[in-house]
Amino acid sequence: MKIINEDNPTLVLGGEEHEIEKLNETSKYYIDQVQDLNTQMLQIKAKLHQCEVARAGFVSLLASEIEAQNKVFKDGENEEGTGDEVSSD
């Protein structure tokens, strides 16, 4: 479905052109619904892209955090991160 001709809006559907002004109210309602759904789909695609980018960012932050944590433990610090060993006197 595509709408062409700004001067005389025309619906192209199934290869046929239909002047919107000459269509009944139900057809016009359906056209409005399809246009609204097209807008919603674009918004959903944009939101999905935002979620994908945000997720990738959090995965990157997580990887950095784990890498930093592993480096600290390899350098001899205990789990509390103080570097003090617990003695068993």
Sequence and secondary structure as in RCSB ss.txt:
>XXXX:A:sequence
MKIINEDNPTLVLGGEEHEIEKLNETSKYYIDQVQDLNTQMLQIKAKLHQCEVARAGFVSLLASEIEAQNKVFKD
GENEEGTGDEVSSD
>XXXX:A:secstr
 EEE SSS EEEETTEEEEGGGS HHHHHHHHHHHHHHHHHHHHHHHHHHHHHHHHHHHHHHHHHHHHHHHHHHT
T  TTSS       
